[in-house]
Amino acid sequence: AQSVAQPEDQVNVAEGNPLTVKCTYSVSGNPYLFWYVQYPNRGLQFLLKYITGDNLVKGSYGFEAEFNKSQTSFHLKKPSALVSDSALYFCAVRDMNSGYSTLTFGKGTMLLVSP
Amino acid sequence: GAVVSQHPSRVICKSGTSVKIECRSLDFQATTMFWYRQFPKKSLMLMATSNEGSKATYEQGVEKDKFLINHASLTLSTLTVTSAHPEDSSFYICSIPSGTRYHNEQFFGPGTRLTVL
């Protein structure tokens, strides 16, 4: 079985400061990891993913994430937060030992960036 | 990425009625579509995998007779909530995979907010 944990319900950061949204995962095989963002009453938008190779993955809107196999983490980061980054962020995982349709999401972390 | 639309974006209905939600892939042929349900302040729960030309695959605990899925073409999947009850009120989101590999991301529709009175 695979699972994802996002330990923080909410992250607050001031505009211009760096941000981190945490994610840890559990899989039986090799993980494929994803970050999605959801704005109010909207569907999810893909931000970035880790497949293999370089542990630092760069994605849309200046976001990046670092894959750490020993800590089973895939934290989302951005060097300088914008007010417009305020949204709900989901980490998700799929591993090769699960069915193709089995994309497991974390419960989400609300990011609030204050001016 | 592919554009996915859903219709309606919002629907309010009376208890006992049926509601149909459409999910369209506007620029991408999708043999597979996924239907999710999202509760307030909760994560997404996969309800079923819609397969073009064949029966949908439902996740454990999802009533297939209540949530009817039809994937009639490569660009359209519909979810019908039959005999809706207030507990069916939720945000329903569809998605299509960008490819057939495990590392392919999904493109999500904008969602449909269902409120059952």
HADDOCK unambig.tbl for C-alpha pairs under 7 A between the chains (distance, minus, plus):
assign (segid A and resid 32 and name CA) (segid B and resid 103 and name CA) 5.80 0.50 0.50
assign (segid A and resid 42 and name CA) (segid B and resid 110 and name CA) 4.68 0.50 0.50
assign (segid A and resid 42 and name CA) (segid B and resid 111 and name CA) 6.01 0.50 0.50
assign (segid A and resid 43 and name CA) (segid B and resid 93 and name CA) 6.60 0.50 0.50
assign (segid A and resid 43 and name CA) (segid B and resid 108 and name CA) 5.61 0.50 0.50
assign (segid A and resid 43 and name CA) (segid B and resid 109 and name CA) 5.34 0.50 0.50
assign (segid A and resid 43 and name CA) (segid B and resid 110 and name CA) 3.95 0.50 0.50
assign (segid A and resid 43 and name CA) (segid B and resid 111 and name CA) 5.33 0.50 0.50
assign (segid A and resid 44 and name CA) (segid B and resid 108 and name CA) 5.58 0.50 0.50
assign (segid A and resid 45 and name CA) (segid B and resid 108 and name CA) 6.78 0.50 0.50
assign (segid A and resid 51 and name CA) (segid B and resid 103 and name CA) 6.25 0.50 0.50
assign (segid A and resid 96 and name CA) (segid B and resid 102 and name CA) 6.89 0.50 0.50
assign (segid A and resid 100 and name CA) (segid B and resid 102 and name CA) 6.21 0.50 0.50
assign (segid A and resid 105 and name CA) (segid B and resid 43 and name CA) 6.47 0.50 0.50
assign (segid A and resid 105 and name CA) (segid B and resid 44 and name CA) 6.48 0.50 0.50
assign (segid A and resid 106 and name CA) (segid B and resid 43 and name CA) 6.23 0.50 0.50
assign (segid A and resid 107 and name CA) (segid B and resid 42 and name CA) 5.53 0.50 0.50
assign (segid A and resid 107 and name CA) (segid B and resid 43 and name CA) 4.20 0.50 0.50
assign (segid A and resid 108 and name CA) (segid B and resid 43 and name CA) 6.09 0.50 0.50
